[in-house]
Amino acid sequence: MLVAYILILKFECVHADPSCSKNAETVVCVNSVDGTNVRAKVYVVAGKDGNSIPEYTLKVAMDKFMGGTCTVDKNSGYMLCVTRDQWRFSNWSGYIDIEFACTNKLYKAYGADWKSRDYYCRNR
């Protein structure tokens, strides 16, 4: 089962949705954790018109990525999430590719990948 999930995740990461004309590659740097409350910064680091991602689309993608409900300020990058699960450590960083401006009005989020904080956030 785990192998099938990993293969599906890898397949989705490689194939972009042709109905979407823009994407934002984002990095999440977790700054502090208090049980299920997670404070982080979100950076748009690349993508085709990535900085034009609507704040609501960014928020909904982060809800999915963080496993809870998030408040995101696109201008400052600050994010506060109340997650379903408790976090034990704050030394995490994550990467997610969000496709948006899709003809079917949906967005796609790929590549939710957690690493140590230094992996994605060393210079942030």
DOZADREN-113193 format. One line per 4 residues: their letters; for each residue y, z, x of N, C-alpha, C. Coordinates in nm, 4 decimals. Last residue first. Example, Ala and Ser with C-alpha at 12.3 -4.5 7.8 and 13.67 -1.06 7.14 Angstrom:
% residues 2
sa) -0.2250 0.7080 1.2850 -0.1060 0.7140 1.3670 0.0030 0.7870 1.2900 ~ -0.5690 0.7800 1.3190 -0.4500 0.7800 1.2300 -0.3300 0.7800 1.3200
***
This chain:
% residues 124
rnrc) 3.1502 0.4581 1.6793 3.2267 0.4692 1.5538 3.2701 0.6119 1.5303 ~ 2.9641 0.3990 1.8738 3.1064 0.3779 1.9027 3.1944 0.3879 1.7786 ~ 2.7153 0.4711 1.7477 2.7537 0.5221 1.8797 2.9036 0.5108 1.9051 ~ 2.5882 0.3993 1.5129 2.7212 0.4622 1.5067 2.7734 0.5123 1.6404
yydr) 2.3294 0.3035 1.5290 2.4307 0.2192 1.4656 2.5730 0.2717 1.4839 ~ 2.2167 0.5022 1.7079 2.1676 0.3642 1.7030 2.2725 0.2699 1.6444 ~ 2.3137 0.7597 1.6779 2.3649 0.6776 1.7881 2.3241 0.5307 1.7779 ~ 2.1590 0.8588 1.4633 2.3024 0.8333 1.4466 2.3568 0.7408 1.5556
skwd) 1.8451 0.6869 1.4268 1.9243 0.8002 1.4746 2.0717 0.7616 1.4696 ~ 1.8101 0.4934 1.1200 1.7853 0.5183 1.2625 1.8591 0.6463 1.3013 ~ 1.7070 0.3166 0.8339 1.7598 0.4399 0.8921 1.7173 0.4522 1.0372 ~ 1.7824 0.0437 0.6430 1.7114 0.0829 0.7640 1.7789 0.2056 0.8242
agya) 1.7722 -0.1894 0.4100 1.8022 -0.0472 0.4200 1.7180 0.0118 0.5326 ~ 1.7533 -0.4693 0.3696 1.7536 -0.4140 0.5039 1.7938 -0.2689 0.5148 ~ 1.9674 -0.5651 0.0965 1.8508 -0.5813 0.1832 1.8650 -0.4949 0.3082 ~ 2.0719 -0.6143 -0.2264 2.0856 -0.5266 -0.1102 1.9553 -0.5322 -0.0309
kylk) 2.2564 -0.8275 -0.4351 2.1288 -0.8002 -0.3690 2.1566 -0.7112 -0.2490 ~ 2.4032 -0.8385 -0.7600 2.4158 -0.8320 -0.6150 2.2768 -0.8038 -0.5606 ~ 2.4609 -1.0666 -1.0339 2.3980 -0.9507 -0.9719 2.4331 -0.9480 -0.8242 ~ 2.5588 -1.3028 -1.1354 2.6405 -1.1820 -1.1520 2.5779 -1.0564 -1.0930
ntca) 2.4447 -1.5372 -1.0659 2.3779 -1.4629 -1.1723 2.4428 -1.3268 -1.1962 ~ 2.5973 -1.6182 -0.8524 2.6140 -1.6908 -0.9780 2.5459 -1.6198 -1.0943 ~ 2.7503 -1.3554 -0.6645 2.6312 -1.4317 -0.7014 2.6528 -1.5005 -0.8364 ~ 2.9027 -1.1854 -0.5033 2.9599 -1.3112 -0.5546 2.8456 -1.4065 -0.5888
feid) 2.6799 -1.0578 -0.2427 2.7564 -1.0479 -0.3674 2.8216 -1.1812 -0.3981 ~ 2.4518 -0.8719 -0.0506 2.4967 -1.0040 -0.0931 2.5676 -0.9888 -0.2269 ~ 2.4487 -0.6453 0.2026 2.4745 -0.6570 0.0596 2.5247 -0.7981 0.0315 ~ 2.2489 -0.4846 0.4266 2.3144 -0.6130 0.4022 2.3269 -0.6281 0.2512
iygs) 2.2718 -0.1808 0.6039 2.2348 -0.2498 0.4804 2.3151 -0.3785 0.4699 ~ 2.1768 0.0856 0.8114 2.2277 -0.0516 0.8035 2.1824 -0.1109 0.6711 ~ 2.2601 0.4224 0.9143 2.1841 0.3225 0.8404 2.2541 0.1885 0.8384 ~ 2.1988 0.7272 1.0891 2.2830 0.6114 1.0603 2.1960 0.5083 0.9905
wnsf) 2.1986 1.0836 1.1289 2.1389 0.9586 1.0855 2.2438 0.8498 1.0745 ~ 2.2228 1.3728 1.1594 2.2301 1.2782 1.2719 2.1583 1.1467 1.2403 ~ 2.2018 1.5744 0.9817 2.3129 1.4813 0.9616 2.3198 1.3754 1.0714 ~ 1.9037 1.6924 0.8156 1.9844 1.6669 0.9349 2.0964 1.5688 0.9024
rwqd) 1.7853 1.7210 0.5697 1.7748 1.8310 0.6649 1.8692 1.8159 0.7826 ~ 1.8613 1.6645 0.2323 1.8661 1.6133 0.3690 1.8615 1.7324 0.4632 ~ 1.6859 1.6587 -0.0729 1.7645 1.7328 0.0255 1.7519 1.6666 0.1615 ~ 1.7167 1.3905 -0.3120 1.6401 1.4718 -0.2179 1.7328 1.5458 -0.1230
rtvc) 1.9102 1.2614 -0.4584 1.7985 1.3241 -0.5297 1.7232 1.4213 -0.4394 ~ 2.2550 1.3269 -0.3580 2.1266 1.2575 -0.3512 2.0188 1.3319 -0.4283 ~ 2.5738 1.2530 -0.3815 2.4838 1.3581 -0.4269 2.3490 1.2894 -0.4427 ~ 2.8003 1.1457 -0.1325 2.6860 1.1172 -0.2189 2.6158 1.2467 -0.2568
lmyg) 3.0992 1.0119 -0.0330 3.0320 1.1372 -0.0652 2.9214 1.1038 -0.1634 ~ 3.2719 0.8291 0.2125 3.1728 0.8290 0.1061 3.1157 0.9695 0.0915 ~ 3.5379 0.6385 0.3493 3.4759 0.7681 0.3226 3.3840 0.7605 0.2016 ~ 3.6737 0.4061 0.3901 3.5336 0.4077 0.4287 3.4641 0.5391 0.3993
snkd) 3.9300 0.3580 0.3110 3.9110 0.4535 0.4204 3.7677 0.4528 0.4736 ~ 3.8834 0.1511 0.1198 3.9919 0.1420 0.2175 3.9701 0.2338 0.3371 ~ 3.6704 0.2334 -0.0462 3.6547 0.1164 0.0412 3.7609 0.1114 0.1504 ~ 3.5316 0.5212 -0.1096 3.6677 0.4689 -0.0977 3.6616 0.3553 0.0035
vtct) 3.2739 0.6118 -0.3249 3.3100 0.5379 -0.2040 3.4553 0.4943 -0.2138 ~ 3.0387 0.8330 -0.4320 3.1782 0.7965 -0.4488 3.2201 0.7330 -0.3172 ~ 2.7014 0.8032 -0.5528 2.8015 0.8088 -0.4464 2.9409 0.7772 -0.4984 ~ 2.3945 0.9361 -0.6325 2.5207 0.8879 -0.6876 2.6292 0.9095 -0.5836
ggmf) 2.0936 0.8271 -0.4705 2.1681 0.9215 -0.5532 2.2900 0.8565 -0.6143 ~ 2.0005 0.6907 -0.2375 1.9099 0.7577 -0.3298 1.9799 0.8622 -0.4138 ~ 2.1418 0.5327 -0.0653 2.1396 0.6763 -0.0371 2.0460 0.7530 -0.1302 ~ 2.1025 0.2765 -0.1785 2.0720 0.3008 -0.0381 2.0545 0.4500 -0.0086
kdma) 2.2019 0.3070 -0.4402 2.0629 0.2674 -0.4165 2.0190 0.3062 -0.2755 ~ 2.4663 0.3772 -0.3839 2.3843 0.4614 -0.4719 2.2366 0.4345 -0.4451 ~ 2.5447 0.1532 -0.2366 2.5268 0.2805 -0.1659 2.4492 0.3806 -0.2509 ~ 2.5614 -0.0341 -0.4448 2.4660 -0.0562 -0.3356 2.4399 0.0739 -0.2598
vklt) 2.7691 0.0832 -0.5914 2.6367 0.0687 -0.6525 2.5299 0.0457 -0.5456 ~ 2.9830 0.0659 -0.4010 2.9390 0.1949 -0.4549 2.7971 0.1858 -0.5111 ~ 3.0093 -0.2117 -0.3674 2.9774 -0.1274 -0.2524 2.9221 0.0066 -0.2986 ~ 3.0859 -0.2770 -0.6272 2.9611 -0.3320 -0.5729 2.9152 -0.2501 -0.4527
yepi) 3.3333 -0.1416 -0.6368 3.2251 -0.1029 -0.7273 3.0900 -0.1547 -0.6771 ~ 3.4868 -0.2787 -0.4448 3.4532 -0.1377 -0.4236 3.3370 -0.0944 -0.5122 ~ 3.3786 -0.6086 -0.3547 3.4431 -0.5174 -0.4488 3.3963 -0.3732 -0.4265 ~ 3.4240 -0.7527 -0.0373 3.3282 -0.6911 -0.1288 3.4026 -0.5968 -0.2240
sngd) 3.5782 -0.8675 0.1541 3.6206 -0.8892 0.0157 3.5234 -0.8280 -0.0848 ~ 3.4623 -0.8351 0.3994 3.5685 -0.7412 0.3624 3.6191 -0.7606 0.2206 ~ 3.2829 -1.0547 0.4140 3.2345 -0.9191 0.3904 3.3411 -0.8217 0.3456 ~ 3.2823 -1.3304 0.4410 3.3823 -1.2683 0.3526 3.3444 -1.1244 0.3186
kgav) 2.9768 -1.2892 0.5644 3.0611 -1.3984 0.5155 3.1548 -1.3419 0.4089 ~ 2.9588 -1.0273 0.8145 2.9239 -1.0919 0.6890 3.0211 -1.2018 0.6522 ~ 3.0228 -0.6978 0.9503 3.0074 -0.8434 0.9595 2.9814 -0.8983 0.8200 ~ 3.0770 -0.4336 0.8957 3.0775 -0.4766 1.0358 3.0663 -0.6277 1.0533
vyvk) 3.2179 -0.1984 0.7103 3.1766 -0.3378 0.6965 3.1900 -0.3975 0.8359 ~ 3.1126 0.1359 0.7116 3.1867 0.0323 0.7834 3.1305 -0.1044 0.7461 ~ 3.1419 0.4511 0.5762 3.0823 0.3191 0.5585 3.1720 0.2178 0.6278 ~ 3.0651 0.7858 0.6533 3.1616 0.6757 0.6613 3.0830 0.5458 0.6481
arvn) 2.9694 1.0758 0.4557 2.9473 0.9688 0.5531 3.0670 0.8746 0.5551 ~ 2.8018 1.3559 0.3322 2.9315 1.2946 0.3622 2.9112 1.1940 0.4747 ~ 2.5900 1.4618 0.0820 2.5964 1.3888 0.2088 2.7346 1.3264 0.2220 ~ 2.4177 1.7117 -0.0797 2.5501 1.6516 -0.0608 2.5585 1.5902 0.0785
tgdv) 2.1843 1.8490 -0.0870 2.1814 1.7136 -0.1424 2.3168 1.6444 -0.1323 ~ 2.2549 2.0307 0.1895 2.1521 2.0154 0.0862 2.1439 1.8719 0.0390 ~ 2.4923 1.8936 0.3343 2.4813 2.0267 0.2758 2.3832 2.0157 0.1601 ~ 2.5856 1.7136 0.6182 2.4887 1.7293 0.5111 2.4912 1.8740 0.4658
snvc) 2.8047 1.4739 0.7723 2.7615 1.6105 0.7437 2.6707 1.6115 0.6218 ~ 2.8031 1.2001 0.8471 2.8829 1.2979 0.9212 2.8392 1.4411 0.8971 ~ 2.6314 0.9031 0.8861 2.6295 1.0325 0.8181 2.7023 1.1338 0.9054 ~ 2.7400 0.5895 0.8627 2.7318 0.6961 0.9630 2.7422 0.8301 0.8910
vvte) 2.6288 0.2759 0.7797 2.6586 0.4077 0.7242 2.6370 0.5106 0.8343 ~ 2.7357 -0.0565 0.7891 2.6752 0.0535 0.8634 2.7215 0.1832 0.7982 ~ 2.6833 -0.3788 0.6392 2.7475 -0.2477 0.6470 2.6655 -0.1505 0.7305 ~ 2.7686 -0.6989 0.5762 2.6764 -0.6195 0.6561 2.7458 -0.4874 0.6830
anks) 2.8106 -0.8726 0.2876 2.8745 -0.7705 0.3710 2.7649 -0.6952 0.4442 ~ 2.8397 -1.2107 0.1718 2.7617 -1.0923 0.2063 2.8438 -0.9994 0.2948 ~ 2.8545 -1.4737 -0.0784 2.9151 -1.3840 0.0202 2.8185 -1.2714 0.0546 ~ 2.7211 -1.6191 -0.2696 2.8022 -1.6940 -0.1729 2.8641 -1.6065 -0.0639
cspd) 2.4009 -1.6317 -0.4164 2.5110 -1.5472 -0.3689 2.5885 -1.6210 -0.2592 ~ 2.1853 -1.7879 -0.4671 2.2846 -1.7780 -0.5744 2.4055 -1.6945 -0.5331 ~ 2.0072 -1.7677 -0.2575 2.0994 -1.8812 -0.2564 2.2042 -1.8758 -0.3673 ~ 1.9468 -1.4754 -0.0911 1.9508 -1.5302 -0.2258 2.0511 -1.6453 -0.2286
ahvc) 1.7642 -1.4967 0.2181 1.8837 -1.4653 0.1411 1.8750 -1.5324 0.0045 ~ 1.4936 -1.3770 0.3798 1.5332 -1.4794 0.2845 1.6514 -1.4330 0.2003 ~ 1.4523 -1.1524 0.5377 1.4656 -1.2818 0.6020 1.5253 -1.3851 0.5069 ~ 1.4201 -0.9357 0.3737 1.5270 -0.9328 0.4734 1.5535 -1.0712 0.5320
efkl) 1.1921 -0.9933 0.2263 1.3215 -0.9931 0.1599 1.4360 -0.9980 0.2605 ~ 0.9971 -0.9617 0.4271 1.0155 -1.0917 0.3641 1.1525 -1.0994 0.2981 ~ 1.0191 -0.6866 0.4787 1.0500 -0.7829 0.5848 1.0747 -0.9215 0.5262 ~ 0.9349 -0.5891 0.2284 1.0686 -0.5580 0.2786 1.1086 -0.6573 0.3877
iliy) 0.6711 -0.6852 0.2239 0.7667 -0.7296 0.1220 0.9080 -0.7061 0.1708 ~ 0.5653 -0.5426 0.4415 0.5668 -0.6888 0.4436 0.6654 -0.7448 0.3422 ~ 0.5959 -0.2808 0.3455 0.6662 -0.3221 0.4675 0.6740 -0.4744 0.4749 ~ 0.4211 -0.2893 0.1241 0.5641 -0.2609 0.1055 0.6451 -0.3078 0.2262
avlm) 0.1760 -0.3341 0.2530 0.2275 -0.4336 0.1581 0.3767 -0.4144 0.1366 ~ 0.1540 -0.0954 0.3959 0.1613 -0.2222 0.4683 0.2188 -0.3309 0.3778 ~ 0.1297 0.0876 0.1878 0.2458 0.0942 0.2767 0.2639 -0.0372 0.3521 ~ -0.1191 0.0000 0.0831 0.0000 0.0000 0.0000 0.1257 0.0000 0.0877
***
